[in-house]
Amino acid sequence: MANTQTFTGDGTTTAFIFNFSFFGVNDIHASINNIEVNSANFTVTPNASPDDADIQYTGGTVTFTTAPASGTTIKIWRAVELTRHIDYQPTLQPQSYQLNQDLNQCMEILKEQSETLINTLGLATIPNVAELLTELSAIRARLDTFLTDDDLTPLNTTVSGHTLSINTLNGYDYVVQSQTPTAENNYTWYRKYKSGWIEQGGISTDSDITFPLEFSNTNYTVSCTPVMINSSVGTISTCYGSKTVSSIAVQIRWNGSGTSGERCWVAYGY
């Protein structure tokens, strides 16, 4: 990285001079033997720069509270902080150098993020689309070492006239449709999965419950309980009838007698 410098500790030196530009002291980070040092354990002293510089500071000095041990590797680098350094006032005319510094800060942040992404994907040395696709194929091969062939199905993708055969995860079920309970939907909810499996439920005051989603068959499971009958509940039983793919009749019985009132229900199946 262009905005990084490395040094070797000697056990006595605490101050290390770097020469890359930065916008604020919080942009500067340091590590010793690849372990980042807490900012409370070092200070950053910027070099003096003219007010109209394109970037606020053109270098500086990192001074550690304790000298790094002899033979240790010290790295100092820049990661531009996502913050504002200039506060424009409605009654003052913006200065051109302030606008330049603001825009340059945005550009440097974008460049750092782009560099991080490219390095993370291992694409730093790829000059064109054809070689990019080759590298993506290599990445896919590395992923194949973690996934079995049964987990993958081929997918052809075309980029700038080049076709790349990649794989997508298969064999995993996931939610494709859902609803949360609200007053508008009579406090019903559901989750429908890619496989067709449905989970749904709600609260009803009617013995005839209509499902928000239809099942594909009547081989589903349903369970229903009363919200409350009274403070001295006896034996509770639930009777089901008129089972269809879209509805079911449910009666809650207390001590052998039918009851009315709210009941919670859930149903599962395909």
C-alpha positions in Angstrom: 0.0 0.0 0.0 1.3 3.5 -0.9 0.2 5.0 2.4 2.2 2.6 4.6 5.7 2.6 6.0 7.5 0.0 8.0 10.3 0.4 10.6 12.4 -1.9 12.8 12.5 -1.2 16.6 15.7 -0.9 18.4 14.4 -0.8 22.0 15.1 2.9 22.5 13.5 4.8 19.7 10.0 6.0 20.3 9.5 8.5 17.4 9.0 7.3 13.8 8.7 9.8 10.9 6.3 9.0 8.0 5.9 10.9 4.8 2.5 10.1 3.4 -0.4 12.6 3.5 -3.4 12.4 5.7 -6.5 14.5 6.7 -6.6 14.1 10.5 -4.7 12.3 13.3 -7.4 9.6 13.6 -6.4 8.5 10.1 -3.1 7.2 11.3 -2.7 3.7 12.7 0.2 1.7 14.0 1.1 -1.9 14.7 4.0 -3.8 16.3 4.6 -7.3 14.9 1.2 -7.2 13.1 -0.7 -6.4 16.4 -2.4 -3.0 16.1 -1.5 -0.6 18.9 -4.2 1.2 20.7 -4.3 4.9 19.8 -4.0 5.8 23.5 -0.4 4.4 23.4 1.0 6.7 20.7 0.6 10.3 19.5 0.5 11.7 16.0 2.3 15.0 15.3 1.5 16.4 11.8 4.1 18.2 9.8 3.3 21.9 9.3 1.4 22.3 6.0 0.0 25.4 4.3 -3.7 26.0 4.8 -4.4 25.7 1.1 -2.8 22.3 0.7 -4.8 19.7 -1.3 -4.6 17.4 1.6 -4.3 18.8 5.1 -1.1 17.2 6.2 1.9 15.9 4.1 3.4 13.7 6.8 4.2 13.5 10.5 5.6 11.6 13.4 4.2 8.8 15.4 5.6 8.7 19.0 5.0 5.6 21.1 4.6 5.9 24.9 7.0 3.0 25.2 9.8 2.3 22.7 9.1 -0.9 20.6 11.4 -3.7 21.5 14.5 -4.4 19.5 13.9 -6.3 16.3 10.2 -5.8 16.2 8.5 -4.7 13.0 6.6 -1.4 13.3 4.0 -0.5 10.6 2.4 2.9 10.3 -0.4 3.3 7.8 -3.3 5.5 6.9 -7.0 4.6 6.9 -9.0 7.8 6.2 -11.6 8.3 8.9 -15.2 8.7 7.8 -15.7 12.1 9.3 -16.0 15.8 8.4 -13.0 18.1 8.9 -14.6 21.3 7.4 -17.8 22.9 8.6 -19.2 25.3 6.0 -21.0 28.3 7.4 -24.1 29.8 5.6 -22.7 33.4 6.1 -19.2 32.7 4.9 -17.9 32.1 1.4 -16.4 28.6 0.9 -12.7 28.7 0.0 -11.5 26.7 -3.0 -8.9 24.9 -1.0 -11.5 23.7 1.5 -13.6 22.3 -1.3 -10.6 20.6 -2.8 -9.7 19.1 0.6 -13.2 17.8 1.1 -13.4 16.3 -2.4 -9.9 14.8 -2.0 -10.9 13.2 1.2 -13.8 11.5 -0.5 -11.6 10.4 -3.4 -9.0 8.9 -1.0 -11.7 7.0 1.0 -13.0 5.5 -2.3 -9.5 4.6 -3.4 -8.7 2.9 0.0 -12.0 0.9 -0.2 -11.3 -0.1 -3.8 -7.8 -1.2 -2.8 -9.1 -3.2 0.2 -11.7 -5.0 -2.0 -9.2 -5.8 -4.7 -6.7 -7.2 -2.3 -9.3 -9.2 -0.4 -10.4 -10.8 -3.7 -6.8 -11.3 -4.8 -7.4 -9.3 -8.0 -4.6 -6.8 -7.6 -2.6 -7.9 -10.6 -5.5 -8.6 -13.0 -5.3 -6.2 -16.0 -8.4 -7.2 -18.1 -11.8 -9.0 -18.0 -10.4 -12.2 -19.4 -7.9 -12.6 -16.7 -10.5 -11.5 -14.1 -12.7 -14.4 -15.2 -9.7 -16.7 -14.9 -9.1 -15.6 -11.4 -12.8 -15.9 -10.5 -12.6 -19.5 -11.8 -9.7 -20.1 -9.5 -11.6 -18.6 -6.6 -14.5 -21.0 -7.4 -12.1 -23.9 -7.4 -10.9 -22.9 -3.9 -14.5 -22.7 -2.8 -15.1 -26.2 -4.2 -12.7 -27.6 -1.6 -15.2 -26.6 1.1 -18.4 -27.6 -0.8 -19.4 -31.0 -2.2 -20.6 -31.3 -5.8 -24.1 -32.1 -4.4 -24.2 -28.6 -2.9 -23.6 -26.9 -6.2 -25.4 -26.4 -9.5 -23.8 -24.8 -12.5 -24.6 -21.2 -13.5 -23.3 -19.5 -16.6 -22.5 -15.8 -16.3 -21.5 -13.6 -19.2 -19.3 -10.5 -18.5 -18.2 -8.3 -21.5 -18.7 -11.1 -23.9 -16.8 -13.7 -21.8 -18.8 -16.6 -20.4 -17.8 -18.0 -17.0 -19.3 -21.1 -15.6 -19.7 -20.7 -11.8 -21.6 -22.6 -9.2 -24.4 -21.5 -6.9 -25.5 -23.1 -3.6 -28.2 -25.6 -3.9 -29.9 -28.0 -1.5 -30.5 -25.4 1.2 -34.0 -24.4 2.1 -34.8 -20.7 2.8 -37.7 -18.4 3.2 -39.1 -16.9 0.0 -42.3 -15.3 1.3 -43.3 -14.1 4.8 -45.9 -12.0 6.7 -45.8 -10.6 10.2 -49.0 -10.3 12.3 -50.8 -6.9 12.2 -54.3 -5.6 12.7 -54.7 -5.4 8.9 -54.1 -9.1 8.4 -56.1 -10.2 11.5 -52.8 -11.0 13.3 -51.9 -13.9 11.1 -48.3 -14.7 10.1 -46.6 -17.1 7.8 -43.3 -18.3 6.4 -43.1 -20.1 3.0 -39.9 -21.8 2.1 -38.3 -22.5 -1.3 -39.2 -26.2 -1.0 -42.9 -25.4 -0.5 -42.9 -26.0 3.2 -45.3 -23.5 5.0 -45.4 -22.4 8.6 -48.3 -20.2 9.6 -50.4 -19.1 12.5 -52.5 -16.5 14.2 -55.2 -15.6 16.7 -58.9 -16.2 15.9 -62.3 -15.7 17.6 -64.0 -17.8 14.9 -64.2 -21.6 15.0 -63.6 -21.6 11.2 -60.0 -20.7 10.6 -58.9 -19.6 7.1 -55.2 -19.9 6.4 -53.4 -16.9 4.9 -51.6 -19.3 2.6 -53.2 -22.5 1.1 -51.4 -25.8 1.6 -50.8 -28.0 -1.4 -52.6 -30.9 0.4 -54.4 -31.7 3.7 -51.5 -33.6 5.2 -50.6 -30.7 7.4 -50.3 -30.5 11.2 -52.4 -28.0 13.2 -52.4 -27.1 16.9 -54.8 -24.7 18.7 -55.0 -23.5 22.3 -57.3 -21.0 24.0 -55.8 -17.6 24.9 -57.8 -17.7 28.2 -61.1 -19.3 29.4 -61.3 -18.2 33.0 -59.2 -18.2 36.2 -60.1 -21.7 37.1 -59.6 -23.8 34.0 -60.5 -27.4 34.1 -59.9 -30.0 31.4 -59.3 -28.5 28.0 -59.6 -30.4 24.7 -59.5 -29.4 21.1 -61.7 -30.8 18.3 -60.9 -30.4 14.6 -63.1 -30.8 11.6 -63.8 -29.7 8.0 -60.1 -29.9 7.1 -59.3 -28.4 3.7 -56.1 -27.0 2.1 -57.3 -23.4 2.9 -59.2 -23.7 6.2 -60.1 -25.9 9.2 -62.8 -25.9 11.8 -61.6 -25.8 15.4 -63.6 -26.1 18.6 -62.1 -25.6 22.1 -63.9 -27.6 24.8 -63.6 -26.9 28.6 -64.9 -29.6 30.9 -66.7 -31.1 27.9 -68.5 -27.9 26.9 -67.8 -25.8 23.8 -66.3 -22.4 24.4 -65.9 -19.1 22.6 -63.2 -16.5 22.7 -59.7 -16.1 21.3 -57.6 -19.1 20.3 -54.0 -19.3 19.1 -53.3 -21.6 16.2 -50.3 -22.8 14.2 -50.2 -25.0 11.2 -47.2 -26.7 9.4 -47.0 -28.6 6.1 -46.6 -28.5 2.4 
